[in-house]
Amino acid sequence: MADSRTSRAMLKANESDEGRDLPSLIERLAGDLTTLLDQKLTLLRVEIREEVDTYVRGSILILAGGIVAAIGFALANIALAFLVSTLIGTADISQPAKYALGFVITGIAYLIIGGALIVITKKRLAKQGILPRRTMQELERDKDWLQEEL
């Protein structure tokens, strides 16, 4: 987007620069440079806003995964307590042992779901990167262009 506006401005400048004196060319260069910097700053702001939104969404999912994992941990601990108390009392399986087994299975399921959610989201955020890629590419192109022109 900024590239096309910059290209159009350069084409207009090339067509109308013939016959101008040096002070007006310098004035136009300063104006174009100001416009270019303004466009780059706008692009940087948009990219930073997108990055922050991604990290906020990811953080919310990590928090949700942590809550689910905490619920799973609590259920697994309750189930373990029921299981241990049941196994100490008698050797054959009674109704409380069945309850304990249900708590263990439920707790493990919550732990797996919460852990998977945390790992998946963390990997997604790690791939995201922190540098604004489009702004860096634009600045690199502008640097190369300025080096060619000067």
C-alpha positions in Angstrom: 0.0 0.0 0.0 2.7 2.5 1.0 4.8 1.2 -1.9 2.2 2.1 -4.5 1.7 5.6 -3.1 5.4 6.2 -2.9 5.9 5.0 -6.5 3.1 7.3 -7.7 4.6 10.2 -5.9 8.0 9.5 -7.4 6.5 9.3 -11.0 4.7 12.7 -10.5 7.9 14.1 -9.1 10.0 12.9 -12.1 7.5 14.4 -14.6 7.2 17.8 -12.9 10.8 18.2 -11.7 12.1 19.3 -15.1 12.5 23.1 -15.1 12.4 23.5 -11.3 15.1 25.3 -9.4 17.2 23.7 -6.6 15.4 25.2 -3.6 12.0 23.9 -4.8 13.5 20.5 -5.4 14.9 20.4 -1.9 11.6 21.5 -0.5 9.8 18.7 -2.4 12.4 16.2 -1.2 11.8 17.2 2.4 8.0 16.9 1.9 8.4 13.5 0.3 10.7 12.4 3.0 8.2 13.5 5.7 5.5 11.6 3.9 7.6 8.5 3.6 8.5 8.6 7.3 4.8 9.1 8.2 3.8 6.1 6.1 6.5 3.9 7.8 5.4 5.0 11.3 1.8 4.2 10.4 2.8 0.8 9.1 4.8 0.2 12.3 1.9 1.2 14.5 -0.5 -1.2 12.6 2.0 -4.1 12.9 2.6 -3.5 16.6 -1.1 -3.4 17.2 -1.5 -6.7 15.3 1.3 -8.3 17.3 -0.2 -7.1 20.7 -3.6 -8.5 19.7 -2.0 -11.9 18.9 -0.2 -12.0 22.2 -3.3 -11.0 24.1 -5.4 -13.7 22.5 -2.6 -16.3 23.1 -2.2 -15.2 26.7 -6.0 -15.7 27.2 -5.8 -19.2 25.8 -2.8 -20.0 28.0 -4.7 -18.7 31.0 -7.7 -20.9 30.0 -5.4 -23.9 29.6 -3.9 -23.2 33.0 -7.3 -23.1 34.6 -8.3 -26.4 32.9 -5.0 -28.0 34.0 -5.6 -26.7 37.6 -9.1 -28.3 37.6 -7.6 -31.5 36.3 -4.9 -31.4 39.0 -7.5 -30.9 41.7 -9.6 -33.7 40.4 -6.6 -36.0 40.1 -5.6 -35.2 43.7 -9.1 -35.9 45.0 -9.2 -39.1 43.1 -5.9 -40.2 44.4 -7.1 -39.5 47.9 -10.2 -41.6 47.4 -8.1 -44.4 45.8 -5.5 -44.5 48.5 -8.2 -44.5 51.3 -10.1 -47.3 49.5 -7.0 -49.4 48.8 -5.9 -49.2 52.4 -9.3 -50.2 53.8 -10.0 -53.4 51.7 -8.4 -55.2 48.8 -11.5 -55.9 46.7 -13.0 -53.1 44.6 -15.9 -51.3 46.3 -18.1 -48.4 45.3 -15.6 -45.7 46.6 -12.9 -47.3 44.4 -15.1 -47.0 41.4 -15.6 -43.3 42.3 -11.8 -42.9 42.7 -11.2 -44.5 39.3 -13.7 -42.1 37.7 -12.0 -39.1 39.4 -8.6 -40.3 38.1 -9.8 -40.7 34.5 -11.5 -37.3 34.6 -8.5 -35.6 36.2 -6.1 -37.1 33.6 -8.4 -36.1 30.8 -8.5 -32.5 32.1 -4.7 -32.5 32.5 -4.2 -33.7 29.0 -6.6 -31.2 27.4 -5.2 -28.3 29.4 -1.6 -29.3 28.8 -2.2 -29.7 25.1 -3.9 -26.3 24.9 -0.9 -24.6 26.6 1.7 -26.4 24.4 -0.1 -25.6 21.2 -0.7 -22.0 22.0 2.9 -21.5 23.2 4.3 -23.0 19.9 2.0 -20.7 17.9 3.2 -17.6 19.8 6.8 -18.7 19.4 6.4 -18.8 15.6 4.8 -15.4 15.7 8.1 -13.5 16.3 8.4 -10.1 17.9 9.8 -7.9 15.1 7.4 -6.2 12.7 8.4 -8.0 9.5 6.6 -5.8 7.0 8.0 -2.6 8.5 11.5 -4.1 8.5 11.1 -5.1 4.8 9.9 -1.6 3.9 12.7 0.1 5.7 15.3 -2.2 4.1 13.8 -1.4 0.6 13.9 2.3 1.4 17.5 2.0 2.5 18.5 0.2 -0.6 16.6 2.8 -2.8 18.3 5.7 -1.0 21.7 4.1 -1.4 21.1 3.7 -5.2 19.9 7.3 -5.5 22.8 8.8 -3.6 
